[in-house]
Amino acid sequence: DAGVPIKKAVAGIASGLMMESHTKYKVLTDIQGPEDHHGDMDFKVAGTSDGVTAVQMDVKVDGIPIKILDEALAAAKKARLEILEVITAEISKPRERISPNAPEIISIKIKPDQIGLVIGGGGKTIKEIKERTGAEIDIDDDGTVYLTGKNGSAQKASDIIAAMTHEYKRGERFTGEVVKLAEFGAFVKIGPGAEGLVHISEIAPWRVDRVEKLLHIGDKVPVIVKDIDEKERVKLSIRDADREFFTKAATPDEKNSGV
């Protein structure tokens, strides 16, 4: 079970040929290394129970008569159907979920001017993503990103890159993490490499005199995107995201006196 959700099971067989002349020959089925090396033909046929899906032939002679080709195809069909019987007896249809051991390839699109952001200085950022997820990452000049991995690693890398390159819009809501405090407000992380400012006036629905009385580094807070300025700096609001967020944390005296 390769974990690939194809419509029908596929099997392949390699046929060989030992030929002295066009009338004196022997078609071989399911050849191995020595028969391939010493033989005159390596003829691979793959397909389902409905028919052939792919063929490939190498020959060491000037040509193969149609009669021999017919025999090789007939022998390959017989062998293929026998193999498919064994396969379908074990697994008659694709599993509902792809095997976690199956390699996964995901492609996503970013803007060409975001490539530098994903790669980082000296390749630092992309290297960190690879180490964190275990996925392989390749980026084309047009912004197409190819991610390859197993056990969900490709999807993890895709999620990180999508978050890094996300273009924030007014009204979007997030649960962010307070990463820095200032007299005028708090900086909140809302995604990988993305932070926004919650101005002191946007923290609570009452007057706040000191940011550190309500917020601390590491706090998880609900935020809504209020605006994005011309420099693409994100302005956030806790107050508008959840007006009752601090109600339980603050006492009536604090609300009335202004914290």
Summary of the structure (lengths in Angstrom):
residues: 259
radius of gyration: 31.7
end to end distance: 62.7
largest distance: 106.3
contacts: 719
relative contact order: 0.09
helix: 29%
strand: 31%
